[in-house]
């Protein structure tokens, strides 16, 4: 089996496995005052410092939680409807993850262009509109289906001019491109461990300024009252180790980009269209739409040939649903005809060549008539 579905989840990195196993041996609760508690707390706070350092915030600005979904929902709810401050209307890109679009009351949705890039003119207009209420804008840094990288720093400058807060869903970008809150000019950022080779079940919300947040889970007072519940120490330790390893590997992004380009060139020869090809994109992600071929048929053929890829945002439901991302890009029927190939840190040249051969075989077969 060759695994090419990194954007759903990356294989566990060796460094992360080691950190998880070491943390599993600690019996203490980080909140306990005794020696075992102190050891657990030291590990937790060390991990927090490394996560904070990676994205350029103070350790006290990091809220550890269960993953990207929770980090996004916490940011959106706490920043848009704080119990101790003004409410903010929410604006979000149309290609955001469901974790954002369904985090609370429906946000005002901002259009993207045909390459899937957020329309900054629409953002500017929406912020200049009516609003007595200040705004909270939520944008993803890199899209999970197409790998398209949004101009978040430019969006942040627009937000600042209009007094809006900016939350960035950086779940697919952290560990794959350099990401710091300062460079983005954002107020908060969500990241997730299992998208960078850490274990599933840990993520973080990083805040530019250390602030109080109404928790989603109250009680316990952990995370400075911002997230109740004993932290998942092994998963957090694995997340910090994965982040370190992914950061070190950033130097070798060209190899992945070269393999991605080879896959795309071969797919184009078979008649495929690459979604978002005119925009800056992640080095590991290709969204390949094959006209006339339903995505589920492509997935099954590739699965039978031993390759794990996905269609749409299939990481959530396991179903092959029509892609709201490709719909928002105006790709019409191609939204039902695309598969996503996302190369993990563990990808190899041989695996890529084998995939290209399998894709060619799949595309050369006549499409099945339903
Ligand atoms: N945001 C984006 C862009 C994602 O791709 C995902 C997962 O697919 C999430 C958020 C949710 O992250 P998690 O699976 O850690 O809850």
Boltz pocket constraint, residues with backbone or C-beta under 6 A from the ligand:
constraints:
  - pocket:
      binder: B
      contacts: [[A, 7], [A, 8], [A, 66], [A, 67], [A, 68], [A, 69], [A, 70], [A, 72], [A, 97], [A, 99], [A, 140], [A, 142], [A, 143], [A, 144], [A, 169], [A, 171], [A, 172], [A, 191], [A, 192], [A, 193], [A, 194], [A, 202], [A, 203], [A, 315]]
      max_distance: 6.0
